[in-house]
Each structure stands twice: as structure tokens, then as C-alpha cells.
Amino acid sequence: MTTSAPARPPLSVVALMGFMLGIGAALGTIAALLGFFGAFGIVPIVVGLAGFIVSIVGVSDTRDGVKSGRGFALAGLIIGILGLIGLVVGTVLFSRS
């Protein structure tokens, strides 16, 4: 008699997208604070807000257990929030000098 491992639920694409956008927001924040975006400093803000919203959708998408990837969604949410906070704090600190 052979037993197989239970099938894993499929990965939520929305959760993975939220994670990638959160990483993008954090990297964009670092790049903006280093001056790489110049006049386009709004890019990390847009990516961070998109990551925040998509990650919330990803958390709700994985809530019932039919889809996996809740950790990706939560990580994207946390990283996106930290990226936005870092951008605001960095902007306030660097604008005074």
C-alpha cells in the first residue's frame, strides 16, 4: 500500500505579485533616497501603494486555505509598508538639509 503526500494548494498569483511589488517598493525607496529617480521620485510611492493593495487582496485570497502563498502576501504587505515609511522619513530628513 502506497500513500502519497497530500496535494499542495495552488499558489495565489495575487499574493506573489504583492510580494514582488513590496520588494520593488523597498528597492525603489533606496534608489529614490540615493537620488536615482530624480524628478520621478513618485515611482516608489506608486509601487508601494500598489504593493500594499495587492498584498491585502492576496491575504484575503489565501484566507480560506484553497490557495497557498499567505506568507508571500504578508511579507509583501510588511515590506511595502516599511518601504513607504522609509521613503517618508528619508524625504523629511533629507529635505531639511
DSSP file (Angstrom, degrees, kcal/mol; ACC not computed):
  #  RESIDUE AA STRUCTURE BP1 BP2  ACC     N-H-->O    O-->H-N    N-H-->O    O-->H-N    TCO  KAPPA ALPHA  PHI   PSI    X-CA   Y-CA   Z-CA
    1    1 A M              0   0    0      0, 0.0     2,-0.4     0, 0.0     0, 0.0   0.000 360.0 360.0 360.0 125.8    0.0    0.0    0.0
    2    2 A T        -     0   0    0      2,-0.0     2,-0.4     0, 0.0     0, 0.0  -0.869 360.0-160.0-109.0 140.6    1.5    3.3   -1.0
    3    3 A T        -     0   0    0     -2,-0.4     2,-0.3     0, 0.0     0, 0.0  -0.955   7.5-152.8-117.5 138.2    0.5    6.6    0.4
    4    4 A S        -     0   0    0     -2,-0.4     3,-0.1     1,-0.1    -2,-0.0  -0.778  26.8-100.2-108.2 155.1    1.1    9.9   -1.3
    5    5 A A        -     0   0    0     -2,-0.3     3,-0.1     1,-0.1    -1,-0.1  -0.395  50.2 -93.9 -67.7 146.8    1.6   13.2    0.3
    6    6 A P        -     0   0    0      0, 0.0    -1,-0.1     0, 0.0     2,-0.1  -0.341  48.1-100.3 -62.9 144.1   -1.5   15.5    0.2
    7    7 A A        -     0   0    0      1,-0.1    -3,-0.0    -3,-0.1     0, 0.0  -0.394  34.8-123.4 -66.8 137.7   -1.6   17.8   -2.8
    8    8 A R        -     0   0    0     -2,-0.1    -1,-0.1     1,-0.1     3,-0.1  -0.584  28.5-109.8 -78.8 142.6   -0.5   21.3   -2.1
    9    9 A P        -     0   0    0      0, 0.0    58,-0.2     0, 0.0    59,-0.1  -0.381  45.1 -90.8 -67.2 153.5   -3.0   24.0   -2.9
   10   10 A P        -     0   0    0      0, 0.0    58,-2.6     0, 0.0     2,-0.2  -0.294  45.2-102.1 -66.2 151.0   -2.0   26.2   -5.9
   11   11 A L  B     -a   68   0A   0     56,-0.2     2,-0.6    -3,-0.1    58,-0.2  -0.523  32.6-117.9 -74.6 135.4    0.0   29.3   -5.2
   12   12 A S     >  -     0   0    0     56,-2.8     4,-1.9    -2,-0.2     5,-0.1  -0.637  16.9-157.7 -75.5 119.3   -2.0   32.6   -5.3
   13   13 A V  H  > S+     0   0    0     -2,-0.6     4,-2.5     1,-0.2     5,-0.2   0.854  93.2  56.7 -65.8 -34.5   -0.6   34.7   -8.1
   14   14 A V  H  > S+     0   0    0      2,-0.2     4,-2.3     1,-0.2    44,-0.3   0.904 105.9  49.8 -64.6 -41.1   -2.0   37.8   -6.4
   15   15 A A  H  > S+     0   0    0     43,-0.2     4,-1.8     2,-0.2    -1,-0.2   0.915 112.1  47.7 -63.6 -42.7   -0.1   37.0   -3.2
   16   16 A L  H  X S+     0   0    0     -4,-1.9     4,-2.3     2,-0.2    -2,-0.2   0.891 110.8  51.4 -66.5 -39.0    3.1   36.6   -5.2
   17   17 A M  H  X S+     0   0    0     -4,-2.5     4,-2.6     1,-0.2    -2,-0.2   0.897 108.0  52.6 -63.4 -40.3    2.5   39.8   -7.1
   18   18 A G  H  X S+     0   0    0     -4,-2.3     4,-2.1    36,-0.3    37,-0.2   0.889 109.3  49.7 -61.4 -39.4    2.0   41.7   -3.8
   19   19 A F  H  X S+     0   0    0     -4,-1.8     4,-2.3     2,-0.2    -2,-0.2   0.929 111.7  47.3 -64.2 -45.9    5.4   40.3   -2.5
   20   20 A M  H  X S+     0   0    0     -4,-2.3     4,-2.4     1,-0.2    -2,-0.2   0.883 112.2  49.5 -66.0 -37.8    7.2   41.4   -5.7
   21   21 A L  H  X S+     0   0    0     -4,-2.6     4,-2.4     2,-0.2    30,-0.3   0.877 109.2  53.0 -68.1 -36.0    5.6   44.8   -5.6
   22   22 A G  H  X S+     0   0    0     -4,-2.1     4,-2.1     2,-0.2    -2,-0.2   0.914 110.5  46.7 -63.2 -42.6    6.6   45.1   -1.9
   23   23 A I  H  X S+     0   0    0     -4,-2.3     4,-2.6     1,-0.2     5,-0.2   0.913 111.9  51.8 -63.1 -42.4   10.2   44.3   -2.8
   24   24 A G  H  X S+     0   0    0     -4,-2.4     4,-2.6     1,-0.2    -2,-0.2   0.875 108.3  51.3 -61.6 -38.0   10.1   46.7   -5.7
   25   25 A A  H  X S+     0   0    0     -4,-2.4     4,-2.2    22,-0.2    -1,-0.2   0.911 110.7  47.9 -65.9 -42.1    8.8   49.5   -3.3
   26   26 A A  H  X S+     0   0    0     -4,-2.1     4,-1.9     2,-0.2    -2,-0.2   0.928 115.3  44.2 -65.3 -44.3   11.7   48.8   -0.9
   27   27 A L  H  X S+     0   0    0     -4,-2.6     4,-2.5     1,-0.2    -2,-0.2   0.883 113.0  52.5 -67.1 -37.6   14.3   48.9   -3.6
   28   28 A G  H  X S+     0   0    0     -4,-2.6     4,-2.7    -5,-0.2    -1,-0.2   0.860 106.9  53.1 -64.8 -35.6   12.6   51.9   -5.2
   29   29 A T  H  X S+     0   0    0     -4,-2.2     4,-2.5     2,-0.2    -2,-0.2   0.927 109.9  47.1 -64.3 -45.0   12.8   53.7   -1.8
   30   30 A I  H  X S+     0   0    0     -4,-1.9     4,-1.5     1,-0.2    -2,-0.2   0.931 114.2  47.7 -61.6 -44.8   16.5   53.0   -1.5
   31   31 A A  H  <>S+     0   0    0     -4,-2.5     5,-2.8     1,-0.2     6,-0.4   0.894 112.0  49.7 -64.5 -39.5   17.1   54.2   -5.1
   32   32 A A  H ><5S+     0   0    0     -4,-2.7     3,-0.9     1,-0.2    -1,-0.2   0.900 109.9  50.2 -66.8 -40.0   15.0   57.3   -4.6
   33   33 A L  H 3<5S+     0   0    0     -4,-2.5    -1,-0.2     1,-0.3    -2,-0.2   0.787 109.5  52.1 -69.7 -25.5   16.8   58.2   -1.4
   34   34 A L  T 3<5S-     0   0    0     -4,-1.5    -1,-0.3    -5,-0.2    -2,-0.2   0.507 120.7-111.0 -86.2  -4.5   20.1   57.8   -3.2
   35   35 A G  T < 5S+     0   0    0     -3,-0.9    -3,-0.2    -4,-0.4    -2,-0.1   0.660  77.8 129.0  90.5  17.7   18.9   60.1   -6.0
   36   36 A F  S   <S+     0   0    0     -5,-2.8    -4,-0.2     1,-0.2    -5,-0.1   0.740  72.3  49.2 -78.4 -22.0   18.5   57.7   -8.8
   37   37 A F  S >  S+     0   0    0     -6,-0.4     3,-2.5     1,-0.2     2,-0.2   0.710  77.4 179.3 -92.0 -19.9   14.9   58.7   -9.7
   38   38 A G  G >  S+     0   0    0      1,-0.3     3,-0.6    -6,-0.2    -1,-0.2  -0.376  75.9   1.6  58.6-119.6   15.5   62.5   -9.9
   39   39 A A  G 3  S+     0   0    0      1,-0.2     3,-0.3    -2,-0.2    -1,-0.3   0.615 126.3  70.8 -75.4 -12.0   12.1   64.0  -10.8
   40   40 A F  G X   +     0   0    0     -3,-2.5     3,-1.8     1,-0.2    -1,-0.2  -0.107  54.8 129.4 -98.1  37.5   10.4   60.6  -10.9
   41   41 A G  T <   +     0   0    0     -3,-0.6     4,-0.5     1,-0.3    -1,-0.2   0.554  58.8  75.2 -67.0  -7.6   10.5   60.1   -7.1
   42   42 A I  T 3> S+     0   0    0     -3,-0.3     4,-2.4     1,-0.2    -1,-0.3   0.657  73.5  83.8 -78.1 -15.3    6.8   59.3   -7.2
   43   43 A V  H <> S+     0   0    0     -3,-1.8     4,-2.6     1,-0.2     5,-0.2   0.918  89.5  47.4 -57.2 -48.6    7.6   55.9   -8.7
   44   44 A P  H  > S+     0   0    0      0, 0.0     4,-2.5     0, 0.0    -1,-0.2   0.843 110.8  53.7 -63.5 -30.3    8.3   54.2   -5.3
   45   45 A I  H  > S+     0   0    0     -4,-0.5     4,-2.5     2,-0.2     5,-0.2   0.940 111.3  44.2 -67.1 -45.9    5.2   55.7   -3.8
   46   46 A V  H  X S+     0   0    0     -4,-2.4     4,-2.5     2,-0.2     5,-0.2   0.926 116.3  46.5 -64.3 -45.0    3.0   54.3   -6.6
   47   47 A V  H  X S+     0   0    0     -4,-2.6     4,-2.6    -5,-0.2   -22,-0.2   0.896 112.9  50.8 -65.0 -39.6    4.7   50.9   -6.4
   48   48 A G  H  X S+     0   0    0     -4,-2.5     4,-2.3    -5,-0.2    -2,-0.2   0.913 112.0  45.7 -64.7 -43.4    4.4   50.9   -2.6
   49   49 A L  H  X S+     0   0    0     -4,-2.5     4,-2.4     2,-0.2     5,-0.2   0.904 113.6  49.7 -66.5 -40.0    0.7   51.7   -2.7
   50   50 A A  H  X S+     0   0    0     -4,-2.5     4,-2.8    -5,-0.2     5,-0.3   0.916 111.7  49.0 -63.8 -41.9    0.1   49.1   -5.4
   51   51 A G  H  X S+     0   0    0     -4,-2.6     4,-2.2   -30,-0.3   -29,-0.2   0.887 110.5  51.1 -63.3 -39.5    2.0   46.5   -3.4
   52   52 A F  H  X S+     0   0    0     -4,-2.3     4,-1.8     2,-0.2    -2,-0.2   0.941 114.7  42.1 -62.0 -48.4    0.0   47.4   -0.2
   53   53 A I  H  X S+     0   0    0     -4,-2.4     4,-2.0     2,-0.2    -2,-0.2   0.926 116.2  47.2 -67.5 -45.7   -3.3   47.0   -2.0
   54   54 A V  H  X S+     0   0    0     -4,-2.8     4,-2.3     1,-0.2   -36,-0.3   0.871 110.8  53.2 -66.1 -35.7   -2.4   43.8   -3.9
   55   55 A S  H  X S+     0   0    0     -4,-2.2     4,-2.4    -5,-0.3    -1,-0.2   0.882 106.9  51.6 -66.9 -37.8   -0.9   42.3   -0.8
   56   56 A I  H  X S+     0   0    0     -4,-1.8     4,-2.0     2,-0.2    -2,-0.2   0.920 111.0  47.9 -63.2 -42.2   -4.2   42.9    1.1
   57   57 A V  H  X S+     0   0    0     -4,-2.0     4,-2.0     1,-0.2    -2,-0.2   0.894 110.8  52.6 -63.3 -38.9   -6.1   41.2   -1.7
   58   58 A G  H  X S+     0   0    0     -4,-2.3     4,-1.5   -44,-0.3   -43,-0.2   0.874 106.7  52.0 -64.5 -38.2   -3.5   38.3   -1.6
   59   59 A V  H  < S+     0   0    0     -4,-2.4     4,-0.3     1,-0.2    -1,-0.2   0.926 113.1  44.1 -63.7 -44.0   -4.1   37.9    2.1
   60   60 A S  H >< S+     0   0    0     -4,-2.0     3,-0.6     1,-0.2     4,-0.4   0.821 110.2  56.9 -71.0 -28.6   -7.9   37.7    1.6
   61   61 A D  H 3< S+     0   0    0     -4,-2.0     6,-0.3     1,-0.2     3,-0.2   0.814 113.1  39.7 -69.7 -30.0   -7.3   35.4   -1.4
   62   62 A T  T >< S+     0   0    0     -4,-1.5     3,-0.8    -3,-0.2    -1,-0.2   0.352  89.1  97.2 -99.6   5.0   -5.4   32.9    0.8
   63   63 A R  T <  S+     0   0    0     -3,-0.6    -1,-0.2    -4,-0.3    -2,-0.1   0.882  81.2  49.3 -63.9 -40.9   -7.6   33.2    3.8
   64   64 A D  T 3  S-     0   0    0     -4,-0.4    -1,-0.2    -3,-0.2    -2,-0.1   0.547 107.8-118.1 -82.6  -5.7   -9.7   30.1    3.2
   65   65 A G  S <  S+     0   0    0     -3,-0.8    -2,-0.1     2,-0.3    -3,-0.1   0.448  86.2 111.7  86.5   0.2   -6.8   27.7    2.5
   66   66 A V  S    S+     0   0    0     -5,-0.2     2,-0.4     1,-0.1    -4,-0.1   0.839  83.3  35.9 -72.9 -32.5   -7.8   26.9   -1.1
   67   67 A K  S    S-     0   0    0     -6,-0.3    -2,-0.3   -58,-0.2   -56,-0.2  -0.927  79.2-141.7-120.1 146.3   -4.7   28.8   -2.3
   68   68 A S  B     +a   11   0A   0    -58,-2.6   -56,-2.8    -2,-0.4   -53,-0.2  -0.495  63.8  84.6 -97.3 172.5   -1.3   29.0   -0.7
   69   69 A G     >  +     0   0    0    -58,-0.2     4,-2.1    -2,-0.2     5,-0.2   0.565  39.3 135.6 111.8  14.5    1.0   32.0   -0.5
   70   70 A R  H  > S+     0   0    0      1,-0.2     4,-2.6     2,-0.2     5,-0.2   0.873  74.9  55.4 -61.1 -35.8   -0.3   33.7    2.6
   71   71 A G  H  > S+     0   0    0      2,-0.2     4,-2.6     1,-0.2    -1,-0.2   0.888 105.9  51.2 -63.7 -39.4    3.3   34.2    3.7
   72   72 A F  H  > S+     0   0    0      2,-0.2     4,-2.6     1,-0.2    -1,-0.2   0.928 111.3  48.1 -61.2 -44.3    4.2   35.9    0.4
   73   73 A A  H  X S+     0   0    0     -4,-2.1     4,-2.1     2,-0.2    -2,-0.2   0.917 113.6  46.1 -64.9 -43.4    1.2   38.3    0.8
   74   74 A L  H  X S+     0   0    0     -4,-2.6     4,-2.5     2,-0.2    -1,-0.2   0.902 113.1  49.8 -66.9 -40.3    2.1   39.1    4.4
   75   75 A A  H  X S+     0   0    0     -4,-2.6     4,-2.9     2,-0.2     5,-0.3   0.914 111.1  49.6 -64.2 -42.0    5.7   39.7    3.6
   76   76 A G  H  X S+     0   0    0     -4,-2.6     4,-2.3    -5,-0.2    -2,-0.2   0.887 111.2  50.3 -62.4 -38.8    4.8   42.0    0.7
   77   77 A L  H  X S+     0   0    0     -4,-2.1     4,-2.1    -5,-0.2    -2,-0.2   0.939 114.7  42.4 -64.0 -47.8    2.5   43.9    3.0
   78   78 A I  H  X S+     0   0    0     -4,-2.5     4,-2.5     2,-0.2    -2,-0.2   0.925 116.7  46.4 -67.5 -45.6    5.1   44.4    5.6
   79   79 A I  H  X S+     0   0    0     -4,-2.9     4,-2.4     1,-0.2    -1,-0.2   0.896 112.7  51.1 -66.0 -39.3    7.9   45.2    3.2
   80   80 A G  H  X S+     0   0    0     -4,-2.3     4,-2.2    -5,-0.3    -1,-0.2   0.912 111.4  47.3 -63.4 -42.4    5.7   47.6    1.3
   81   81 A I  H  X S+     0   0    0     -4,-2.1     4,-2.6     2,-0.2    -2,-0.2   0.925 112.7  49.0 -64.5 -44.3    4.7   49.4    4.4
   82   82 A L  H  X S+     0   0    0     -4,-2.5     4,-2.6     1,-0.2    -2,-0.2   0.878 110.2  52.3 -63.8 -36.5    8.3   49.7    5.6
   83   83 A G  H  X S+     0   0    0     -4,-2.4     4,-2.0     2,-0.2    -1,-0.2   0.913 111.0  46.3 -64.5 -42.5    9.4   51.0    2.2
   84   84 A L  H  X S+     0   0    0     -4,-2.2     4,-2.3     2,-0.2    -2,-0.2   0.907 113.5  48.6 -66.4 -41.3    6.7   53.7    2.3
   85   85 A I  H  X S+     0   0    0     -4,-2.6     4,-2.9     1,-0.2     5,-0.2   0.919 111.2  50.8 -64.0 -42.4    7.6   54.7    5.8
   86   86 A G  H  X S+     0   0    0     -4,-2.6     4,-2.7     1,-0.2    -1,-0.2   0.875 109.6  50.8 -62.1 -37.5   11.3   54.7    4.9
   87   87 A L  H  X S+     0   0    0     -4,-2.0     4,-2.3     2,-0.2    -1,-0.2   0.916 112.5  45.6 -66.8 -42.5   10.6   57.0    1.9
   88   88 A V  H  X S+     0   0    0     -4,-2.3     4,-2.4     2,-0.2    -2,-0.2   0.945 116.2  44.9 -65.7 -47.7    8.6   59.4    4.1
   89   89 A V  H  X S+     0   0    0     -4,-2.9     4,-2.6     1,-0.2     5,-0.2   0.922 115.1  48.3 -63.5 -43.8   11.2   59.5    6.8
   90   90 A G  H  X S+     0   0    0     -4,-2.7     4,-2.8    -5,-0.2     5,-0.2   0.885 110.9  50.8 -64.4 -38.5   14.0   59.8    4.4
   91   91 A T  H  X S+     0   0    0     -4,-2.3     4,-1.8    -5,-0.2    -1,-0.2   0.921 112.1  46.8 -65.2 -43.1   12.3   62.6    2.5
   92   92 A V  H  X S+     0   0    0     -4,-2.4     4,-0.7     2,-0.2    -2,-0.2   0.922 116.1  44.8 -64.5 -43.8   11.7   64.5    5.7
   93   93 A L  H  < S+     0   0    0     -4,-2.6     3,-0.5     1,-0.2     4,-0.4   0.912 117.6  42.6 -68.6 -41.9   15.2   64.1    6.9
   94   94 A F  H  < S+     0   0    0     -4,-2.8     3,-0.5     1,-0.2    -1,-0.2   0.724 105.7  62.5 -79.7 -20.1   16.9   64.9    3.6
   95   95 A S  H  < S+     0   0    0     -4,-1.8    -1,-0.2    -5,-0.2    -2,-0.2   0.710  96.3  60.8 -77.2 -17.7   14.7   67.8    2.8
   96   96 A R     <        0   0    0     -4,-0.7    -1,-0.2    -3,-0.5    -2,-0.2   0.716 360.0 360.0 -79.1 -20.5   15.9   69.7    5.8
   97   97 A S              0   0    0     -3,-0.5    -1,-0.2    -4,-0.4    -2,-0.2   0.471 360.0 360.0 -93.6 360.0   19.5   69.8    4.6
